[in-house]
Structure formats: C-alpha cells, structure tokens
Amino acid sequence: MRNGVERCWLSRRRSDGMTMAHQYLVTEEIPELAALSKPLPLLRDVDTSYYLRQERHSYILGPYEWQSTAMWLDGIPDDFAGKLWPAELERLEPQILDAGERVPLIAEAGIARVVNGPIPYAPDGNPYLGPERGLRNFFHCNTFSFGIAQGGGAGKAIAEWMLNGRPEFDIWGIDRRRFKEYATTQYTIDRALEVYQNEYAMGFPFEERPAGRPSYMSPLYDKLKAKGAAFGARGGWERPTYFDPKGEVTDHTLSFFRKNGWRKVVAEECHAARNSVALLDLPGFTKIEVAGPGAFAFLDNLICTKLPKVGRLSLSYALLPDGKLLSELTVARLAEDKFYLVGAASSEWHDLDVLEMAMPTDGSVTIKNVTKDYGSLILVGPQAREVLSKVTTTSLENADFPWLSHKLIETSVGKVLALRVNYVGELGWELHAANNQMIALYDQISAAGEKHGIRDMGIYAVDSLRLDKCYRGWKGDLEIGFSPFDASLDRFVDMNKEFVGKAALVEEKKNGSKYRFVPMTLDVDGDADVPFCASIFSGDKRVGIATSGGWSFTLNQSVALGYVFPEFEAAGTKLEVEIFGKRAAVTVGAEPLFDPKNDRLRS
Ligand SMILES: Cc1cc2nc3c(=O)[nH]c(=O)nc-3n(C[C@H](O)[C@H](O)[C@H](O)COP(=O)(O)OP(=O)(O)OC[C@H]3O[C@@H](n4cnc5c(N)ncnc54)[C@H](O)[C@@H]3O)c2cc1C
C-alpha cells in the first residue's frame, strides 16, 4: 500500500492516490446460515451503500459510508505494515441499521470482529497501470481499491506491457497518464471521497460529478457561465456541455433513457450549427509543436498517414508496431520543418510519450508542448464564413482558404491560427488563439454573428453532430484493439511509404481485417440510445460491438457507431443491438450518414 498522497521517490513523481480507512464487520455465527445447504448470493444496497455476503456461518457487512476522510496526509507511517486501525462503528451506523431492517438476522446477531484497514483511491477509483509519463521502463501497478478482485488482470496486463510493449486489451481507463498535473493532492482527495461515497451508486450517462472542479478553465469560463453554460470536465478542462440562455432547463434528473432536461436546448444548438452558425469554446486540446531538420522524417515514420504539404493539414494516425491504433492527431504543417499537432484533451501525456519515446536523439527534432498557451474557438455552420469575414481581413474564400488548410489570419486582436477543419461536419474554422486574445476574439465573433442568430454550443451538441458524420472518438471508438482498416480508416493509411506498423498492415491486407467500422440507425426509436460496448447480433451470433451511441438531432434518429465482422458491413444490412438487456433492430448505414459527399465542409 505504498501509495497514498506519497512520492514515488524512485521517479521523483507524485503518485496521485490517497488513502481512506475502510471497514467491514463480521457477525457472530448465525444458526440459520449454518443450516443452509448452499451459500447465499451477495447483496448490494445501492441506496444505503453497503454489501452483505456470507462468510462461513456469519455475515460480512461492508459499507461505503458517507463520512470517510483522507488518512496519512503526511505519508504512510513506516511502522504500519500489516496493521489495522481500531473499529470506528459510529460512522457505519446508517448502513448497519439499514442492513438490520432489510435482513433481520443481522439485527439479532452480535458483532464478532471489525476490520478497519487502509484502502487506496485514485481520483476516479481505478488503479494506476502502465508507464510513468516521460520515463523509460518505469511502470505503475498500484493504487488498487479492489486489489483482490483486480490483482489477476492487473498482473497479466502489466506483465504483457513490460514483455510485449502493450497489454493484450486497451486499458486506457486505468493508464497512469489519464491524469495530469491537475490531479493535485486536494483534487485527489475531493474526487476520491466522492467516488467512495458513490461506490455503489448508479453511474448515469451525462453525469458530471462536481468534486475537485474546476481545475483548468478557459479565459472565457466566467463569461460563458454568465450566458447559461453548464460545464463538464474533460481531461481536467472545464468545457461547456450545453447553454441554457433562457433558464429553461429545470429538470436535471439523470437517466439512462432519452429524458435529459437539456435535450431541447441541445437540439437548438445542433440546428444552429447545421442551418446558421454556432460557436464553441473548446479549451484543452493537446497542442504540440514538432520542429527541426529531422521533423518530417521523424513524423513520416511515426504516422501512417501521408503528411500534409506546407499550409495544409490532415487527420493522422500513429500505430503500434503490430499495426493497431495508438494516437489520433490533426497534423498541420506550418513550414517545411515545423508541424503543429492537435489531439484530444485527455491524450496530452499519452501523446507526448508517444512522440518523445520515438524522437531521434541527435538533436534534429524539438518537441514543445503548447497545450496551455492557446485556447480554441470553433465556428461552424453555413454562415461561418460570413461571420468570420467580419473579424478578419484575410480572405476566407475557398480558392484562398480551402478545406483542410490553415493560415495565420489577421484580426484586430492580432494573428490567430485558423484551421479549416471541424468535428461537426460543417463549413467552419478552428481558431487557435493565445489565451490573452480569447475574450476579445469571442466578443467580436459573437457580435458579428448576432444578425445570423449565432448560438453558443456545448459538447453534447458536438457529440450528436459528430455521430451524423461518423467521426470517431479517441479511446471511445479508436483503441489498441483495432487497426486503421478495422476502423474503416483506409483512406488515412499511405501504404506507399514506410511507417511503424506497416508490416502488420501488409499482412492484414493480404488476410483481410477482422472488423469494419460502420454507422447504424435504430429501426424503431425506442426510449434509449445504444450504450458504449453494447453487443451487436445477427440472429444468435454476436457479430460486433458498438462503441458510440446517441441521438442525432439532425437526422432525428438514434445513431450508433461500431465494429462488425466484414460480412455485415454493407449498407442496408439488418442487425440487432442489445440495449439494457433488450434487443433493438438496427440497419447498417453508409458513412457518413449526413452530407455523404462532404459538400458542406467544402462549401
Ligand atoms: C476493510 C477492507 C476490505 C476490503 N475488501 C476488499 C474486497 O472485498 N475485494 C477486493 O478486491 N479488495 C478489497 N480491499 C482492498 C484490498 O485489500 C487492496 O486493494 C489490496 O490489499 C491491495 O493490495 P496490494 O498488494 O496493492 O497492497 P497491500 O495489500 O497493502 O500490500 C502492500 C504490502 O507492501 C508492504 N509494503 C509497503 N511499503 C513497503 C516498503 N516500502 N517496502 C516493503 N514492503 C512494503 C506492506 O506491508 C504490505 O504488505 C479491502 C480493503 C479493506 C481495507
């Protein structure tokens, strides 16, 4: 248990974990249990928060109580090994009384013993596995809140990572690098206590738990909050989830079904993006500059996609040596020997590792992390050119500024890097501006957009819009279990050049891919969208897995994305997806579901 809020002194890094005192009690022997011919099932009470299970002829009652506190803030005492703390039963009173009411035998039984021991927690309650950011051959395998249950799988995964350079399955959810500097001691304590208190509570889609927030904020945070923004944290960054400018969203009930109170305002945001113009503040993109005389050769080998010419940009993929998807980066070529890489907010430490571990050591390449130096405003919609042209003197006409190109545009707040690309599939620009330019830039765009009915947009709308276009999400849709061909990303692979993972892809081309990535639409809307990792069936045969699901406010349909065996990839194929235990009929679509020729992007 050498974690807690301690230093990993070997690496001189903090391990972002904390320790709580966790207890269970064992009752005296109960004759009724002794008389049973088979053991009782485990019982969990998700409301009062405890588990109850049979231990020989007794019960074990294990609460996740509400008044737990952080222990050992000054470090783990050297003499604690193998010890326990004295019982603290008062804290568990609500759970003990409740269990006694539900299972009267508990109320009658005496307590034989109490176990009160240290239990470690990371901010999300998951352990830390895998490499420490920036260090070679230093692996984490610690902070196990459920180490007895998790030990076998963790041992397998970490052994594979050390021996083979990757675990068999993608384990990003427990990768050490999922948390960055924002996971301070206080953040860790606040989040871990929240997780502990909710250990048995239901986790809902679109649940944005409040503890430990805000960490990183855009310069626009206060302004957008005043305009009715609700926020969610992604990779530590507060991002608007939706805007409620008129105070209409009064029902905040969480649900697995299509009932969220924000659906009306998100529908309006999607409508604005598709029919007029919408503006999104999206702080926290991972932004990395790669430069130097060796930059092209380095990236060309690391990335399987053809690198763009100067002034152009491309969505690009880095692969593992076995040809599976490692990183997704937008690569903008600023000069012959200078590239600007943009990735997901959560990928910062991961992608820095990918680049730094592969870069040449002869000084011919420099890597600069500029994530925190720039914000990004996303302006999208048929009126986006009209609006942006009021803010810049740089020509935005197609001939001068085509799709998948970039420019430093002149604005009254100075030069701003504009990328003609977006994640919603509309005419639009991503504006990467210095933090001190962001407020004025936002104000000017908002003012210019007023007569077009410009709408502030949040990430729930983006998630709906990207489903229409079948845009994949890193570590949701794309992970190390799949190759770019599995993911139907063939057009992003340049088989005419050499790159990491190519040999495996040559083999895959010869033998065929295991999967293909397809969009699907529900034949009947039903009342719930397809959850992450839902199984896809053809008759009784499991033929794939869904990796995204949600409501398209544009198509007015429930959409899912996922991997199916190649024989089921043809548009029109009828399949079924399991949604919360029930089969729903789906039809495979052609990618993309909306604007099939990408005319709107290029308009
Ligand atoms: C009351 C309670 C109930 C629990 N119930 C469950 C459950 O039902 N299921 C489940 O999966 N998990 C449960 N857990 C959690 C589980 O016990 C831990 O996750 C697991 O023990 C962690 O294993 P570990 O080997 O990482 O750490 P530990 O079991 O703490 O082992 C670490 C060992 O390292 C030694 N050590 C520490 N520092 C040093 C050092 N510097 N040098 C040498 N040795 C050192 C310690 O003495 C100790 O022996 C429970 C925990 C508690 C407190």
The ligand as an SDF file (V2000), in Angstrom:
LIG
                    3D

 53 58  0  0  0  0  0  0  0  0999 V2000
  -11.6060   -3.4600    5.0470 C   0  0  0  0  0  0  0  0  0  0  0  0
  -11.1780   -3.7150    3.6340 C   0  0  0  0  0  0  0  0  0  0  0  0
  -11.9240   -4.5620    2.8470 C   0  0  0  0  0  0  0  0  0  0  0  0
  -11.5290   -4.8250    1.5360 C   0  0  0  0  0  0  0  0  0  0  0  0
  -12.2870   -5.6690    0.7880 N   0  0  0  0  0  0  0  0  0  0  0  0
  -11.9000   -5.9770   -0.4730 C   0  0  0  0  0  0  0  0  0  0  0  0
  -12.6550   -6.8960   -1.2730 C   0  0  0  0  0  0  0  0  0  0  0  0
  -13.6490   -7.4450   -0.8340 O   0  0  0  0  0  0  0  0  0  0  0  0
  -12.2140   -7.1440   -2.5380 N   0  0  0  0  0  0  0  0  0  0  0  0
  -11.1120   -6.5420   -3.0570 C   0  0  0  0  0  0  0  0  0  0  0  0
  -10.7720   -6.7950   -4.1980 O   0  0  0  0  0  0  0  0  0  0  0  0
  -10.3750   -5.6770   -2.3250 N   0  0  0  0  0  0  0  0  0  0  0  0
  -10.7360   -5.3720   -1.0560 C   0  0  0  0  0  0  0  0  0  0  0  0
   -9.9970   -4.4860   -0.3160 N   0  0  0  0  0  0  0  0  0  0  0  0
   -8.8580   -3.8210   -0.9300 C   0  0  0  0  0  0  0  0  0  0  0  0
   -7.6390   -4.7260   -0.9620 C   0  0  0  0  0  0  0  0  0  0  0  0
   -7.3690   -5.1880    0.3400 O   0  0  0  0  0  0  0  0  0  0  0  0
   -6.4470   -3.9580   -1.5200 C   0  0  0  0  0  0  0  0  0  0  0  0
   -6.8080   -3.4220   -2.7550 O   0  0  0  0  0  0  0  0  0  0  0  0
   -5.2610   -4.8790   -1.7200 C   0  0  0  0  0  0  0  0  0  0  0  0
   -4.8820   -5.4280   -0.4990 O   0  0  0  0  0  0  0  0  0  0  0  0
   -4.1150   -4.0920   -2.2960 C   0  0  0  0  0  0  0  0  0  0  0  0
   -3.0610   -4.9860   -2.4900 O   0  0  0  0  0  0  0  0  0  0  0  0
   -1.5930   -4.5020   -2.6110 P   0  0  0  0  0  0  0  0  0  0  0  0
   -0.7460   -5.7430   -2.7040 O   0  0  0  0  0  0  0  0  0  0  0  0
   -1.5190   -3.4840   -3.6890 O   0  0  0  0  0  0  0  0  0  0  0  0
   -1.3130   -3.7330   -1.2560 O   0  0  0  0  0  0  0  0  0  0  0  0
   -1.2560   -4.3270    0.1870 P   0  0  0  0  0  0  0  0  0  0  0  0
   -2.1790   -5.4910    0.3670 O   0  0  0  0  0  0  0  0  0  0  0  0
   -1.4380   -3.1700    1.1120 O   0  0  0  0  0  0  0  0  0  0  0  0
    0.2120   -4.8640    0.2560 O   0  0  0  0  0  0  0  0  0  0  0  0
    1.3080   -3.9850    0.2390 C   0  0  0  0  0  0  0  0  0  0  0  0
    2.3920   -4.6600    1.0110 C   0  0  0  0  0  0  0  0  0  0  0  0
    3.5810   -3.9180    0.8190 O   0  0  0  0  0  0  0  0  0  0  0  0
    4.1850   -3.7530    2.0780 C   0  0  0  0  0  0  0  0  0  0  0  0
    4.9630   -2.5230    1.9720 N   0  0  0  0  0  0  0  0  0  0  0  0
    4.5240   -1.2580    1.9590 C   0  0  0  0  0  0  0  0  0  0  0  0
    5.5530   -0.4180    1.8410 N   0  0  0  0  0  0  0  0  0  0  0  0
    6.6590   -1.1690    1.7240 C   0  0  0  0  0  0  0  0  0  0  0  0
    8.0260   -0.8680    1.5470 C   0  0  0  0  0  0  0  0  0  0  0  0
    8.4780    0.3780    1.4390 N   0  0  0  0  0  0  0  0  0  0  0  0
    8.9030   -1.8770    1.4820 N   0  0  0  0  0  0  0  0  0  0  0  0
    8.4610   -3.1640    1.5630 C   0  0  0  0  0  0  0  0  0  0  0  0
    7.1690   -3.5010    1.7320 N   0  0  0  0  0  0  0  0  0  0  0  0
    6.2870   -2.5010    1.8030 C   0  0  0  0  0  0  0  0  0  0  0  0
    3.0770   -3.6620    3.0840 C   0  0  0  0  0  0  0  0  0  0  0  0
    3.4960   -4.0260    4.3470 O   0  0  0  0  0  0  0  0  0  0  0  0
    2.1070   -4.6880    2.5240 C   0  0  0  0  0  0  0  0  0  0  0  0
    2.3390   -5.9850    2.9900 O   0  0  0  0  0  0  0  0  0  0  0  0
  -10.3590   -4.2140    1.0150 C   0  0  0  0  0  0  0  0  0  0  0  0
   -9.6060   -3.3560    1.8000 C   0  0  0  0  0  0  0  0  0  0  0  0
  -10.0040   -3.1000    3.1140 C   0  0  0  0  0  0  0  0  0  0  0  0
   -9.1760   -2.1990    3.9760 C   0  0  0  0  0  0  0  0  0  0  0  0
  1  2  1  0
  2  3  1  0
  2 52  2  0
  3  4  2  0
  4  5  1  0
  4 50  1  0
  5  6  2  0
  6  7  1  0
  6 13  1  0
  7  8  2  0
  7  9  1  0
  9 10  1  0
 10 11  2  0
 10 12  1  0
 12 13  2  0
 13 14  1  0
 14 15  1  0
 14 50  1  0
 15 16  1  0
 16 17  1  0
 16 18  1  0
 18 19  1  0
 18 20  1  0
 20 21  1  0
 20 22  1  0
 22 23  1  0
 23 24  1  0
 24 25  2  0
 24 26  1  0
 24 27  1  0
 27 28  1  0
 28 29  2  0
 28 30  1  0
 28 31  1  0
 31 32  1  0
 32 33  1  0
 33 34  1  0
 33 48  1  0
 34 35  1  0
 35 36  1  0
 35 46  1  0
 36 37  1  0
 36 45  1  0
 37 38  2  0
 38 39  1  0
 39 40  1  0
 39 45  2  0
 40 41  1  0
 40 42  2  0
 42 43  1  0
 43 44  2  0
 44 45  1  0
 46 47  1  0
 46 48  1  0
 48 49  1  0
 50 51  2  0
 51 52  1  0
 52 53  1  0
M  END
$$$$
